[in-house]
Amino acid sequence: MQKAVAIFAALVSGMAYGQTPATTASRHITFNGRVLTADQEKRLEAVERKNGVRLPDRDYWYDNRSGAAGLWQGPTLGVLPAGLELGGPMPIHCSGQGTGVYLNGRELPPADVLLLTQLTLVAPGRYWLDADGNFGFEHAPALSNLLYLARQSTGSGSHGVYGLGELSALARIPVR
């Protein structure tokens, strides 16, 4: 998880992996269209400290159930720990629209659907995904696990899209 958080921070900041931006006293960061409360900011800062990164002041969406995150109106860029409850409820169109594929209430943008089709068939509908990679139709048991499917597709435990412990659309780091 630590590598996934650091890679996410590097992707959204445009900085090199491992480079840490200077800290400032005041933050201008939103998640799910809302400014963070003091408690939410403390939770985010704890994750940042643990991983040696600081997310740049930007507007983000965050899926509390899976930990998936990205820039507002953009595709999934990486993963944060699930359950941080940042910002508030995730708006349906926080990362785009037009596919008819909903994951934990968020309509996936075409880029996310394209990446998922590398692992499994994806049809319009409503699905859930948890932080362990388990997924299924809303209000139904798990169909499979994205991490398992990634291992099956390559036989190496890593995938061009997903690696163990990191559901990141852009982080193409093999797991060792």
Residue pairs with C-beta under 8 A, 6 or more apart in sequence:
1 79
1 81
1 165
1 166
2 50
2 51
3 165
3 166
3 173
4 78
4 79
4 165
4 166
4 167
4 168
4 171
5 47
5 48
5 50
5 51
5 53
5 78
5 79
5 80
5 81
6 17
6 18
6 51
6 52
6 53
7 17
7 78
7 166
7 168
7 170
7 171
7 173
8 55
8 69
8 77
8 78
8 79
8 80
8 168
8 171
9 15
9 48
9 51
9 53
9 54
9 55
9 56
10 16
10 17
10 18
10 19
10 53
11 77
11 78
11 170
11 171
12 55
12 56
12 58
12 60
12 71
12 77
12 78
13 21
13 55
13 56
15 21
18 52
20 52
20 53
20 54
21 54
21 56
23 54
27 36
27 41
27 57
28 57
29 35
29 36
29 41
29 44
29 55
29 56
29 57
29 58
29 59
29 60
30 36
30 58
30 59
30 60
30 72
30 87
31 40
31 60
31 61
31 62
31 86
31 87
31 88
32 60
32 61
32 62
32 86
32 87
32 88
32 89
32 90
32 91
32 94
33 59
33 72
33 87
33 88
33 91
33 94
34 87
34 88
35 87
36 44
36 86
36 87
40 84
40 85
40 86
40 87
43 84
43 85
43 86
44 55
44 84
44 86
47 80
47 81
47 84
48 54
48 55
58 71
58 72
59 71
59 72
60 69
60 70
60 71
60 72
60 86
60 87
61 69
61 70
61 71
61 72
61 90
61 91
61 94
61 95
61 106
62 68
62 69
62 80
62 84
62 86
62 87
62 90
63 69
63 82
63 90
63 103
63 104
63 106
63 129
64 82
64 83
64 84
64 85
64 86
64 90
65 82
65 104
65 128
65 129
65 130
65 131
66 79
66 82
66 103
66 104
66 129
66 130
66 131
66 167
67 79
67 80
67 81
67 82
67 83
67 84
67 131
67 167
68 76
68 78
68 79
68 103
68 129
68 167
69 76
69 77
69 78
69 79
69 80
70 76
70 77
70 78
70 95
70 169
71 77
72 94
72 95
73 94
73 95
73 96
74 95
74 96
74 109
75 95
75 96
75 108
75 109
75 111
75 112
75 169
76 95
76 112
76 115
76 167
76 168
76 169
77 168
77 169
77 170
78 166
78 167
78 168
78 169
78 170
78 171
79 166
79 167
79 168
80 86
81 131
82 130
82 131
83 131
89 105
90 104
90 105
90 106
91 106
92 102
92 105
92 106
92 107
93 106
93 107
94 106
95 106
95 107
95 108
95 109
95 112
96 107
96 108
96 109
96 110
97 107
97 109
98 107
98 109
98 110
99 107
99 108
99 109
99 110
99 112
99 113
99 124
100 107
100 124
100 125
101 107
101 108
101 112
101 113
101 116
101 122
101 123
101 124
101 125
101 127
102 108
102 125
102 126
102 127
102 138
103 112
103 127
103 128
103 129
103 135
104 127
104 128
104 129
108 116
111 169
112 169
113 122
115 161
115 169
116 122
116 146
118 153
118 159
118 160
118 161
119 146
119 149
119 150
119 153
119 159
119 161
119 162
120 144
120 146
120 149
125 137
126 137
126 138
127 135
127 136
127 137
127 138
128 135
128 136
128 137
128 138
129 135
129 146
132 145
132 147
133 145
133 146
133 147
133 148
133 162
133 167
134 142
134 144
134 145
135 142
135 143
135 144
135 145
135 146
136 142
136 143
136 144
137 143
146 162
146 167
147 162
147 164
150 157
150 158
150 159
150 161
150 162
150 163
150 164
151 157
151 158
151 159
151 164
153 159
154 160
156 174
157 163
157 164
157 175
158 164
158 174
158 175
160 172
161 168
161 169
161 172
162 168
163 171
163 173
163 174
163 175
164 175
165 175
166 173
166 175
